[in-house]
Amino acid sequence: MNQIKVRFAPSPTGPLHIGGARSALFNYLYARHYGGEFLLRIEDTDLERSRPEYEEEIITSLRWLGLEWDEGVASQGNNGPYRQTERLPIYDRYARQLLEQGDAYYCYCSEATLEAERQDLMAQGETPRYLGRCRHLSDEERAQYQAQGVKPVVRFRVPPRQIYVVDDLVRGRVSFESDAMGDFIIVKSDGMPTYNFAVVVDDVLMGVTHVIRAEEHLSNTPRQLMIYEALHFKRPEFAHISLILGSDRQKMSKRHGATSVMQYREMGYLPEALINFLSLLGWSPEGEEQILDREEIISAFTLDRVAKSPAVFDLEKLNWMNGQYIRKLDIEDLAHRVRPYLQQSAYRAQIEGFSPEQFLLLVNTFKDHLVCLQDIVKEAAVVFEPVNYSSEALEILQGENSGMVLQCFMDSLPADLRPDMIKQQIKTITKQNQLKPKDVFMPLRCALSGQVHGPDLPSLIALWGREETLRRLGNSLSMLAGK
């Protein structure tokens, strides 16, 4: 196999969404699996919608995911520029070649004329397409339009009665009839190239060997094949990956939750978890293992294991996977990642008063309860907020031995509040009073936290400290006395 080169070529008309991130990932994995190159190009010819801030966010998103490119924008390479708006003279040169060859022509049709033609075809039950009104204009007719100041577009002359075949590496053999397509625009009236034209020129000049992109681009492929042929370019291999659907099997949108990569970053999804999850959207490795690190995915990734059917975005699976990755983190690493969420919370002042050891204990206490990093704020509320007794907790506190247990614990609270010492004291109270463990543990949990479930109680007591623990016990005893 010759040196492989793939590309990801987003339009900076919005942030990088999950679908685009999956396309970038599959290109990256394919390049890394075969020792090839991964290129990043920015397709910014939509002047009305393209924004520099979106380009910046796309680049930031890719780098956060660890999808570093070998060549392209914000990087290096010998095939630039890598923004299409900086390549206009290149497109102009090839457009002129097509015009000179007779494979393209100037079209002066107005929007009103095109719309009337479209409506007429639809009324006849035919596919709307351009029928070639300007295909055979004389020099005099063209001069007349120019004298009127009409700015033409450049249309590609579609060959009649041709079959264009794509041996797609994912979808198999797909055929298209040229007669179903009208002559299409390759250069707009403002001089900007259209997608189908610019992408061919760029991919060839940048040495792209494999085009891996979303299924929605499959219908563009025959038009691009026409341009490859007309310019005597060697066509690349194509692979069109399926759409990503929401849980209701509709195309992913905002109603399915967050859609941009940066939204997932802000919520505290880990890039390594998101990479693992996205890799399994439409691709499956051999075996049943779902948790795969980057190198394992790269080693296993091939296009023959990419499914033709749409992939379903399962948020529950992503949450489960992210939780698994969080629990695999070293505690110091996790503490570093969750600190910004706590510093931006209502608990900032209390957190700043924690020693490094206390902060690590806080993170370790809630580590197994986190789905996303931002969950640390919600979970840690039990440490900082006043006790709010649930109905179940109040019922347990009404038990016959609950008051005695609370008083025993209060009277014997050790000076050393390390979790293992607290655990030992609870065992001692249980043994001395000949009680079942739950008859000691549950009243303490309910009195101190107000809840019947939660993280490790000895760790919570260590975080509260002696003064706060005694205060909470005292309040609960007073409540029981008042009933």
Secondary structure, DSSP 8 states (H G I E B T S, - for coil): ----EEEE---SSS--BHHHHHHHHHHHHHHHHTT-EEEE-B----TTT--HHHHHHHHHHHHHHT---SEETTS--SS---BGGG-HHHHHHHHHHHHHHTSEEEE---HHHHHHHHHHHHHTT-------TTTT--HHHHHHHHHTT---EEEE---TT-EEEEEETTTEEEEEEGGGS---EEE-TTS-B-HHHHHHHHHHHTT--EEEEEGGGGGGHHHHHHHHHHTT----EEEEE--EE-TTSSB--GGGS--BHHHHHHHT--HHHHHHHHHTSSB--SSS-----HHHHHHH--GGGB-SS-EE--HHHHHHHHHHHHHHS-HHHHHHHHHHHHHTSTTHHHHHTS-HHHHHHHHHHHGGG-SSTTHHHHHTHHHHS-----HHHHHHHTSTTHHHHHHHHHHT--S---HHHHHHHHHHHHHHTT--HHHHHHHHHHHHHSSSS-S-HHHHHHHHHHHHHHHHHHHHHHHHHH-
